[in-house]
Amino acid sequence: QVQLAESGGGLAQVGGSLQLTCVATVTRWKINVMAWYRQAPGKQREMAARITSLGYTAYADSVKDRFTISRDNAKNTIYLQMNSPKPEDTAVYYCYAGLDTDWGTEDFWGQGSQVTVSS
């Protein structure tokens, strides 16, 4: 019902910037929440940033004021602008979409995109 295609990962320099993009292809229903999660080696997956269909956003404390999530509802696309990345931001970043169906929310995940921040 939902396919997520991520792009934009790779190598970033400390103090630089990087942008991730996630395009959702939806065959039925509508997506409410979309988000970026990340998982560093040896750590649990954590939410980095999320955004609702109305544009309400939330961020992890560790990325607040450095990362910005945005959304284009017409294109079912979200972006994560990563400014001033730090080595501790190195992780696999996963796009998430919550599909609102008649029986509740279904969760969908992208394949993951590696982001490596070097000093």
N, C-alpha and C positions, 0 to 999 in steps of 0.2 A: 504494500500500500504506500510506503514511503521509501524512496531511495535517496541517500545523502552522498554527495560528492564533495570532498574537501580538496582544497588546493592552497598553495602559498607557503607551505612549510619549508624548512631548510635551515641554513646556517645564518645566525645573526650575531652581530658584534655588540658587546656591552656599550650602552649609550646610543645604539642605532635604533632601527625600527624594522618591523616585519608585519605583514598583514595576512591573515588567514581568511579564506572564503569557503562557505559551505552553501551549496545549492541543493534544495530539496525538490524532488519530483514526487508529486502527490497524485494518486489515482482516485482517491475518494476521501471524503471528510475534509477537515481543515486542521492546520497545525496551530496550536496556541503557543506554548512555550518552546523556544529554541535556546540552545545554550552551547557553551564550550566547556568541556571537562578536560582535565589533563591527568596524566599518570606518569610520575617520575620512576626511575628504576628502584625497586624495592619498597615503593610506597603505594598507598591506596589511591584509587582514582578520586579526584576532588573536582568540585565545580569551580571554574575560574570566573565565568560570567554567564548571565542568563538574560533573556529579554522576552517579554510577552508580545502578543500580536498588537497590543495597544501601545507598545513602546516602553513599558516599565522595565527598568533594568536593576540588576543586583550584581555585586562583585564580591569575590573573596577579598579579605583584608590585604592579602599579600600582593594583589595586583591593582587595587584601587588607586586611582590617580595616575596610573601608568598605562592601563589597558582600557580600550573603549570598544564596547559591543554595539553594533548597529544592525538595522534590518531593513530590507526592502520587501514588503509584503507582496507586492505585485509580482516579484520575481522569486518569491519563496527563498530568499537568500539572506544569510547573515554574514557579518564580517567581524573580525577581531583585529583591531589595530593595536599592535604591541609596541609601545614606545618605551625607551630606556630599559630594554630587557636586561635581566641579570642572569648569571650562570644558574641560579636556582630555579629559573623559569624553564630550564631544559626538561623536556618531557614529550611524550606522545600526546597530542591534542586531538580530542574526539568531539565531533559535532553531535549534538543531541536534538531530537525533535519529539515533542509530545503531541500525538494525534488525538484530537477529541472525537470520539465515536459515540454512538448511542449507548454503549455499555461501559463507557469510561475512557480513560486515557491509555493509549498504547505508546510504548517507548520504542524509539528507533535510534540506532547509532551509526555513525560513519565508520569508515575503516581505520581511521587514525592517521595523523600526519606528524612526523617527527620534527620537533623544533630543538635546535641545539644552539645555545648561546655561549660564545667563547669570549674570554677576556683578553 
